[in-house]
Amino acid sequence: MSENLALSAADFRAAQLKTCIAALDLMTAETQKMLAELEPCAGHEHEQVKAERSSILQLYVARVDQSAETRCRNLRSTLRAIERERDRAQYQLATTLRADEN
């Protein structure tokens, strides 16, 4: 009976890890989409300001550009953190499956 419980616990843990990996994959896709949408905006607005030469507008656009760059950096950092977490979960899943085979 306890052998069946151990097997069930290993199967449950493997299912948990697979669900976690799937959620992390979804988070990665969504974060990459946000980054792809934001990156072109960062430098594009700055080009329009040069033609108008309004100092207030230039300051505003520079600030918006800086904000977009900061968001891009934060999204890239988030992607790295998600990847580390996914690697950890993948390793734990492999370990769980190996232990289940023995």
N, C-alpha and C positions, 0 to 999 in steps of 0.2 A: 504494500500500500504506500509506504513512504517513497518507494522508487517512482511510482506514478505521480506523486505530488512533486517530486524533484523535476521530473520531466515536464509537468504542467507549468511549474514555476519558470523553467528555462524557456519553454515555448511562449509564456506570457511576457517574459523579459525581451525575447527576440521580437515579438509583435510590438511592444512598446518602442523599442529602438527603431524598428522599421517605420513606425508612425512618426517618430521624432525626425528621422532622416527625410521623410517625405515633406514634413512641415518646413524643415530647413531648406530643402530644395525650392519650395514655394516662396519662402522669404527671399532666397537668392534671386529668383526670377523677378520678383516684384521690385527689389532694390536695384537690380540691374536696369529694369525698365525706367525707374525714377531717375537714375543716373544718366541714362541715354537721353531722356527728355530734358534734363537740366544742363548737361554739358554744352550743347550748342548755344544756349541762351547766355552763357557766361561771357563770351567774347563778342557776340553779335551786337549787343546794345551799345558797346563802346564805340564801334565804328560809326554808328549813326550820329553820335554826339559831336564828333570832330567836325562834321559838316555844319552844324548849327552854331557852334562857338559860344553858347550861353554858359557862363561860368557856374551858375546855379544848377543848370541841367547837367553839366559835366560832373559836378560834385555828386549829384543824385545818382547818375548812372554809374559812377565809380563805386559808390556805396552799394548799389544793387549788384554790380559785378563782383564786388568783394564778397557779398553775402552768398551769391551763387557759387563762387569758388569754395567758400567755407562749407557750404552744403555738399558740394561734390567731394571734398576731402572727408567729411563725416560719413557720407555714403560709402566711399571706398573703404574706410575704416570698419564700417559695419559689415561690408562684404567679407573682409578678412576675418572678422570675429565669427561670422556665420560659418565660414569655411573651416576654421579651427574647431568649432563645435561639431560640425558635420564629420570631420576626421575623427574626433573623439568618439562620437556615436558609432561610426562605421567600425572603428577598432573594437569597441565594446561588443558590437553585434558579431563580429568575426570570432571574438573570444567566447562569447556565449554559444555560438553555433558549434565551435570546436569542442567545448566542454560538453555539449549535448550529445556529440557523436561518441564520446568515451563512455 
